[in-house]
Amino acid sequence: MGDFSAWLLTFGLAFGVLAALAGLFDFFINRLDRHYSRGWLHMVGNVAVLALSVLNALVHTRDAWTSVVPTGLVLSAVVVGLMVLTASIGRSLTTPAVEGVRR
């Protein structure tokens, strides 16, 4: 079972790097996003998520129980929280605000 979770972490990081490259390409191509602080915040948040995920994968390569409690669990929770935050920032960048319309 430990090998399967290591493979999942590896593939997740690989696809995360691909998504980060696509996001960086879009960030530098789209000049409008760079002028807003939310665009920079979104990019920095995504880089932080990827860096913390790599650190989390390294922590999870240790022994079974010590890799999960407490460091791995805390890192996983921080990464998920940052992902939710950056996803909401990214959505605000792609969804136009319409005056007078509630969501």
N, C-alpha and C positions, 0 to 999 in steps of 0.2 A: 504494500500500500504506500510506503514511503517513496518508492520510485515513481509511482503514478503522480503523487502530489508534486514531486520535483519536476516531472515533465510538464505538468500544468503550469507551474510557476515559470518554467523556461519558455513555453509557448506564449504565455501571457505577457512576459517581458518582451519577447520578440515582436509580437503584434503591437505592444505599447510603443516600441521604438518606431515601427512603421507608421503608426498613428501620429507620433510626435514629429516625424519627418514631414508627413503630409500637413500637419498643423503649422509647422514652421514655414513651409513653402507657402501656404495660404496666408499666413501672417505677413510675410515679407512681400507678397504679391499685392495684397489688398491694402492700399495706403490708408483707406478710411479707418480700418481697425487700429492702425498704429497711432493715429491721432487721438484716440480715446484712451483714457487710463484703464478702462475695463479690458481693452485688448491686450495691453501689457500685463495686467493682472492675470488674465486668463492664460497667457503664455507662460508666465513665471510659475503660476500654480500647476500647470501641466508638467513643467520641467521638475518641479518639486515632487509631484506625484511619482514621476518616473524614477527620480533619484532615491526616494524613500522606498519604492518598490524593489529596486536593486538591493538596497540595504536589507530590506525585509527578507528577500530571497537568500541572502547570505546568512542571516540569522537563522532561517529555517533549515539550513544544512547541518546545524549542530545536532546533538542528541535529541531524541524524541520529545520528552516532556520539557526539557529546558529550552527547546527552541520555540515552544508555543507560549509558555507561561514564564514571566509576564512580558518580556521584551517583544516577542513576536506578536502577541495579542494586541499590545499597545500600538505597535507599528502598523498592524493591519487596520485597527480602528482609526488611526490618524490618516492613513491613506484613503480609506473609504470616506471619511469626513471631507478631506480635501477634494476627492473626486466629485462628491455631491456639490461642493461649493464651486468648483471650476465648471461643472456642467451647467449650473444655474447661471453663471456669468456668461458662458458660451451661448446659452439660449437667449439671454438678453441681448447679445450681440447680433444674433441672426433673426430675432423676432422684432419686427418694427412696432414701435409704440403707436397706438391709434388713440387719439384723444377722444374721450367720452365713452370708450368701450371698456367694460370690465372683463376680466378673465377669471 
